[in-house]
């Protein structure tokens, strides 16, 4: 590769930026972190002798992979830090706003459910799965990032793939997902405890982002009890799409947003609920108007 004048180097990097950002986001599950990783990759590029780079796209992918892997590992070393999907990055639209093909494209591009599944993988598994299965990076190249042989990397990716298939979003249709979400909402509004238990997985996890931090509740009985108490506080409600997946939103009597709810549904039951009631976080999301 011949030396790039500064302008050409910038142009070459910008041509790769969207792909690099997509790689980092899939690995990290955070738009802010992905932007930081891509910026760090640029800083490393300008410090590198361009004549030593034979394939710019491959070199940048490797750099982004290494930086992302280091960040994933540092997160594991600080278990008190919560890196679940950032609600400031969610796309919330009325449930009737998008055509079916647009819903599929949105869910595929930013899928919250998949990001939650990826959170269950080890850093090496997540990197190998994302780079190979989503971006077709060869196992040899991924192995260089992980410090593993191509065969060992292939085994890591295969293990990750099995985990994803075991816990990924069900094969049921969006209509079935929507019906489960609607059943939950109706049961919560009516205070029907038994109906809530029927749509909740026994090991369901509820995460609520409040002004004082995140509160996590585990188990169908506790989540159902909380849902009944929570349901009476909003004046207006409507179904929405949260990153292309059926969810729910509600408003206070004065028209200000009260909550955004995202659901993860597996085999006809809700296995995860993430609610935002923190006014500061709600203000950071572009939200639809009340119904």
N, C-alpha and C positions, 0 to 999 in steps of 0.2 A: 504494500500500500504506500503510495507516494505521500509526501508531506502535504498536509492541507494548509492553505492560507487560513487565517482565523475565520474569515467569513464563510468559507466553504465548510470548515469544521463545524461551525455553528449550524449551518444549513443541514449538514449530514446528521447532526445530533437531533435537530428538531424533527427531522423526518422519522426518527425512531421514538420520539418522546411518548406518543400516545400508547404505543405497544409496550414500552418500558413501564409506563404508569399502570397499565392493565396488569402486567406481570406482578409488579410490586403490590398492587391492591389485592389481587387474588391470594398472594402469599400472606399478606399482613392483615387484610380485612379492615384497613383504615385508609381513607383517602388522604388524610393529613400526613400519615407516615409514608404513604406511597410517594407523595410529592417530595418529601424530604429525601427519600432514597434516590429518586431520579435526579434531584439537585446535587446530591453527593456524587452520583455517577458522573455528572457533568464536570464537577470539580476535579475528579480523578482523571477524566479524559483530557482536560486542558493541561494537566501536569504530566501527561504521558507523551512520549515521543511517537508521533503518528506513524513513523516508518516501521515501528515494531508491531503494529496492528494489522494482521492479515485480513480479518473479517470484522468490520466495525459492529455490525448487528450482533454477531456472536460474542464479541468482546464485551459489549455493553450489557447483554443479557447475563453474562457470567458475573460481571461486576454488580449488577442489580441483585442477582441471586445471592451473592456472598454478603452484601450489605443487609439484605432482608433476612438471611439466615442468622446473622449475628444479632439482629434486632429480635427475632423470634426467641433465640436462646437467652437473651438478656431478660426477656419477659418472664420466661420460666424461672429465672434466678430471682425474680421479684414477684412472688405469688400474691403479694398484697395488691398488685396493680391489675386492674380489670381492663381487658382489651376487647370486650365484646363489641359487636358492630356498633359504630357511632351513629346515634340517631340524627345528628346534624347532617349526615350524608344521605338520609333516606329520601326517597321520592314518594310523596303521598298525593294521590289523585282520587277524585270521585270514582266509585266502582263502575260507573257507566261512561267514563270519559274516553277509555281506550278501546279500540277495536281488538278482537281476539289476537290477531297477529302482532299488534303492538304490545299487548300484554306479555306474550311469549318472549318478544325481543327484550322487553324491560326486565323481566324475571331472569332471563339468561345473562344479561349484561351486569347486573348488580346483585344477583340472587342472595337474599338474606339467609334463606334456609341453607344453602350450600355453605355459606361462610360460617354458620353455626356448626355445621358438620365438620368443616375443616379445622375448627378450633379444638376438636377432639384428637387430632393427629399430633404426633411429635413434630418438632421443627424439621427434622430430616424427611419424615414422611410427607409433610405438607409441601415442602419445597419440591421433592421429587414428583409428587402427584401433579402439582400445578404446572411445573415446567414441562413434564412429558405429556400428560394427558390433555392439558389445555393449550399448550403452546408448541408441542411437538419438538421440544429440545431433545437431542440424542442423549441416551444414557451415559455415553462417554463424557459428554460435556457437563452433565449434572454431577457425575462422579468426581470431576475435578473440583467442583464447588464443595462437595461433601467430604472430599478426601477419601473416596471409596473407588473400588474398581467398577467397571461398567456392569458386571454381573451382580455385584453386591447392591448397586444402585437400582438395578432392575427388580431385585427382591424387595427393596424398601418401597419402591413405587407400587409393586404388586400387593404388598401388605396394606399400604394406604388405600389402594383401590378397593380391597375387600372391606375395609372399615367404612368407606364412603358408601358402598353399595348396601351395607347392612343398616346404615342409619340415615341414608339420604332421603330426600323428599319422596313420598310414595308415588306409585304409578297411577293413583286415582286422579280423576280430572279436576280442573279448577272448579267445576260445578260442585263436585263432592266436597272439596275443601271449603268452598263458600257455604255449603249447607251445614257443615260442622261449626263454622264460625257463627253463622246465623243462629244455630241451635244454642250455642253458648250464650250469645247476647240475649236471646229470649229468656233463657233460664235465669240469667243474672238479673234481668229486669223484673222478672216475676218472683224472684227469690226461691226458685224451685231447686232445692238442694240436691234431690235425687237426680233430677235432669242434668244438673251440672256434673255430677259424678259420672253419668253415662257418657259424656263427651270428653272427659278429662282422663288422660293416661294416669294410672296409679302413681307413677313417678314424675309427674309433670313438674316443671320448674317455672316459677313466676319471678320475673325480675321487674322491679318498679323503680324508675329513676325519679327521685324526689328532690326538692331543693336542698335537702340535707345529705344526699348521697343515694346510693343504690341499696334497695332492700330486696333480699331474695327469700322466697318461700318455696319449700319443697313438699310434694305430696298432694294428692287430689283432695283430701279432706280439708286441709288447711287452705288450699287455693280456692276451693268452692266457698268456704266460709268468708274469705276475703272478697270474693267476687260479689257476693250478696250485699256486703256492706258498701262496696264501691259503687254499685249500680245506681244508687239513688241520688248521687251527687251532681249529675249532669242534667241539663234541661233539654238539649237537642242532641241527637245522635244520627250517624249515618254510616253505612258501609263504605270503605275506601280500599284502594289498592296500595299496599305498602311494598315498594319495590316490585310491583307487578303481582303481588300475592295478596289474596283477600285479607283485609284487616278491619279495623273499626276506629272511629273517631267520635269525640263528643265535645260539646261546648257548654259553657256556663250560661245562666239566664241572660247575662249582659252581652252574649255573643263572643266572648273571648274563649280561646281554645282551652279545654279542660284536659283532654288526654288523646294520645295516639297509641293504638294497640296493634302489635304484630303477633301473628300466630304461626307456630310450626305444627303441622298436622301429619301424623303417620298412622296409616291403617285405620283411618276413620276416627282417630282420637287426637286430642291436643296434647302434645308432649312439651311444648314450650310457649310461654306468653311473655312478651316484653312490652311494658307499659311506660310511657313517658308522661308524667304529670308536672315535671319541673318547668315552670314558666319560662325560664331562661333558655332551656333546650327547645321548648316548643317554639319560642320566638325565632330560633335559628333555622327552623324548617319552613319551607314554603308550603303552606297548608291551604286546602280548599275552603270555600266559604260554607257556613252552616247550610244544611238542607232547607 
